Amino acid sequence: MECTEWKNDPAEPAPLIAKAPRELIYSTGEMADLTRAFDWSETPVGPVEQWPDTLLITVNTLLASRFPMFLWWGDELTQFYNDAYRPSIAADKHPRALGRAAIETWPEIWPIIGPQIEAVMTRGEASWHEDQLVPIYRNGKLEDVYWTYSYSPVRDADGTIRGTLVTCSETTQRKRLEIERASLIKELEQKRAQLTDLFQQAPAFFAALRGPEHIFELTNPLYQELIGQRHVIGKAAREALPEADEQGFLALLDRVYQTGEPFVGHGTSMHLARTAGQPLEERYLDFIYQPMRESDGTISGIIVLGVDVTESKRAEQVLIQTEKLAAVGRLASSIAHEINNPLESVTNLLYLVETTSEKEVRLQYLAQAQAELARAAKVATLTLRFHRQSTRARDTSLPEVLEGVLTLIEPRLKNAGIRVERQYGTRRQITAYEADLRQVFANLVANAIDASEHGDRMILRVRDAVNWRSGEPGIRVSVADTGVGMSEMTRRRIFDPFFTTKGMTGTGLGLWVSAGILQSHNAAVRVCSSQRPERRGTVFSIFFPLDAANPGTH
């Protein structure tokens, strides 16, 4: 037998070994399985085993990628896509998009992508599109979908363009968030502008101070008017308003910033230079220092908000002075009577001294005359003290203040037939303005007399007490009567200015002024009244802290 040995000639190409279509698609996953199982012979690309190497390589690369990819192949733009791309087209187009012509699958976006694909297929022009709005039919409706994608030409070995490779990422969720955020920012800016405009128009002065140095960040026209149109934005408060520092207002700002506790001022006096180079001018302000807090609760600044009440304060001072004059007038007749009686007695006693020769009797008459003069002197002294205000608060005995008031109006009490019961249960004193408290108690006692009938009682009680809200020690004074009492409507309005139940004989300012005095002493007032026959009368109960007239401690 003759045998011939065959040797492979390296110059000759190796023989091709035919492979089944399933063996030519290497990847795993849903789209790899669908690609292997698809009958490609029914499409322009033909059976898998006849695919050119460029197509096989590109499809296998696409199917193996975890990044969304798409391939349009040939003149008919037959479609291939991978698992990463599949969620973006949903059930509306998957899996029927596989192997179909592009224009059949994407009619709704062809006006957008058609020219871009043509540029790739005819001229090899790659393109890049970021956050492009390309609405597609998805979930049964046309949805706004945003994509970042690129189109690149796929060339064979001789450089001929055979297809378009798409790498893409759906950015709809991020883009919508950006749009919503941008819309929210525009809305916030609009709200901020509206708020700023509101502050500019607000009938109150406003300023925003930032940081521990209280840097001016925002002011409105009324605040600028208050400080004399000074340029303060960007400046620390100590630099911008040195006179406020000297008066202690910046110390208050520091305390609010450090503690987070707001500060409220009522009718507070402040001296400001309202015009450059001019002397300081006294203004009265109602204001609040309110801490500004960030989202985490930290304090980042202070809001200053308030109103200039100078004119109303001055008007109030006029009314207070008017009420003081009225009070003097009401007391004048009682005082005159109280002084006239001992003076008449002195005159009579001196006459008896002149007509009596017995020494012992004359001495007795002189002693009586001296006692009557002492009584007149006491009344005169109390009258002078009644409206003489000290510039400083001092230790004050509330029973002594009440006794002084009773001494001055004793004739009215006698004429009215009212019995006074004293219940003084403490010797402790409070820090107060004594003359102001005399005015308060004179109003309360006079009102009790006016509300009482012959035979009624007035009870004056002074005792140690504790503020049940704060636990602060103090003294409680009660002025009670068994008079006719007040209706609910009257009780609610007794502290209103010009409200009176006395017709033409009353000014309606007494209790209003008294309320202001008590407020300046940090006192708390409670009024109870009844008109029931079995239990009629009125009680004014006033709690004074021991350091009543010191605003820095309350």
Secondary structure, DSSP 8 states (H G I E B T S, - for coil): ---------TTS--------HHHH----SHHHHHHHHS-GGGSTT--GGG--HHHHHHHHHHHH-SS-EEEEETTTTEEEE-TTTHHHHHHHHTTTTTTSBHHHH-TTTHHHHHHHHHHHHHH---EEEEEEE--EEETTEEE--EEEEEEEEEE-TT--EEEEEEEEEE-HHHHHHHHHHHHHHHHHHHHHHHHHHHHHH-SSEEEEEETTTTEEEEE-HHHHHHTTS---TTSBHHHH-HHHHHTTHHHHHHHHHHH---EEEEEEEEEE--STTS--EEEEEEEEEEEEE-TTS-EEEEEEEEEE-HHHHHHHHHHHHHHHHHHHHHHHHHHHHHHHHHHHHHHHHHHHHHH---HHHHHHHHHHHHHHHHHHHHHHHHHHHHT---SS-EEE-HHHHHHHHHHHTHHHHHHHT-EEEEEE-----EEE-HHHHHHHHHHHHHHHHHH--TT-EEEEEEEEEE-TTT--EEEEEEEEE-S----HHHHHHTTSTT--SSGGG--S-HHHHHHHHHHHTT-EEEEEEE--GGG-EEEEEEEEETTTT-GGG-
